[in-house]
Amino acid sequence: MPENSPRSTLSVTDNRTGRQYELDVLDGNVVRAMDLRQIKVSDGDFGMMAYDPGFTNTAFTTSRVTDVDGGRGVLEYRGYPIEQLAERSTFLEVAYLLLKGELPTQAQLDGFVRGVTFHTYVHENVLTLIKGFRYDAHAMGMMISLVAALSTFYPEAKDVDDADSRAAQINRLVAKMPTLAALTYRHHRGLPYIYPENELSYPANFLNMLFRIGGRDYRPNPVLERALDVLFILHADHEQNCSTTAMRVIGSSRADPFSAMAGAMAALYGPLHGGANEAVLRMLSEIGHTGNIPAFMESVRKGERRLMGFGHRVYKAYDPRASIIKRTAEDVFAVTGRNPLLDVALELEKIALQEEYFVKRHLYPNVDFYSGLIYQAMGFPVELFPVLFAIPRTVGWLAQWEEMVQDPEQRIARPRQVFKGCEPRDYVPVESR
Ligand code: SDX
């Protein structure tokens, strides 16, 4: 390093002891948390820790999959801007990119699509499991159970260090998620199950398994088929979000990918995460029409309600996915008819973007604000909305999981705590309490 260049370190003085420490700065803005442990007040001291509930400022992994620049509203999968992928790619091509790291040649893509196409069936015993649910069981509760159950059909998935086994399980999960989702929908509606059809595209096959009635050939409207594929691209990955963190944490114990993904789906189900798209639709329906917006916004300003579909831990600018979804909505409504709740959503956004409460907190529409309007217009019930998030995010979860499994720096996730409980005390017999 040239003589006069600044050292890439932090100089820390512990004023309790007067001791000084030099902490290496890595990658421009990173210090290793373990480097804090040398800061002690006495030799028997545990050493310094960092306290970070919700991991608001903690990197718990390095990754090469997805990059999000929240300040500029930029999202890139393996370096490719989301706008270009949504415009020019397909979901299975993006899946290949996220999983393998490069855009495929035509032969590679054809092989990947074939592999997915020929693994869309699920074991017939899965249908028996589905019959055990009430007719009104929430689709996400069913899906979490079914994905966990798949781990019992493929016990070889436990060998997470075998690359061929990982590839086989990844292929199975990408292929079977639409089938499972369609089965939950048909169960909910009391309709006979429709089996996968190999000559249909990934989105068309899904729509076919969901909506075909009778023996007639079902061919989805190409605009809706493309809109669903774009929505799948937009939802495919988003670096270290809550559910991906769950996938990595569960996977860090070397659990199989089906069990880890069931946990990731459980995290996604929460209304603050992937369950927000369902919560947005319920909120818009509750508001009903633009005349009710002022009263609702007052409840938000008072902190009584949250404007679901707004805000993001990382984006402090407009979520680029929300912009694309908003444009896609117009294409869908041209086919399905305009969703009247769109007027409520547009007016809410217009008010929120001028509202001091939201401006001060950098709250913008996120990926979940407009997606539900499209899903509803396409005929999906709100209970299926989080499932429509989980299907494409399967690819992101698995790409991140496989990166973690192969990362030599990764160990079983086991964070520390700051204990605030009781001092040591002796047991008191019940008669003396
Ligand atoms: C997804 O992480 C990802 O990448 C997630 C995701 C992905 O692709 O995986 O992008 C998908 O989950 C999108 C987010 C979907 N969730 C929602 O739309 C639910 C509503 N939004 C939030 O609850 C909230 O904005 C979060 C959960 C998204 C982010 O929460 P943070 O970062 O913990 O922020 P916070 O809850 O601490 O809020 C900061 C402030 C608070 O006010 P003050 O305490 O400072 O007074 O902003 C307020 C919050 O009350 N706030 C909101 C709000 N979101 C934050 N107030 C009203 N409405 C909202 N939506």
Boltz pocket constraint, residues with backbone or C-beta under 6 A from the ligand:
constraints:
  - pocket:
      binder: B
      contacts: [[A, 54], [A, 235], [A, 237], [A, 238], [A, 240], [A, 241], [A, 242], [A, 271], [A, 272], [A, 273], [A, 274], [A, 276], [A, 300], [A, 305], [A, 306], [A, 307], [A, 308], [A, 309], [A, 310], [A, 311], [A, 312], [A, 313], [A, 314], [A, 361], [A, 363], [A, 366], [A, 367], [A, 368]]
      max_distance: 6.0
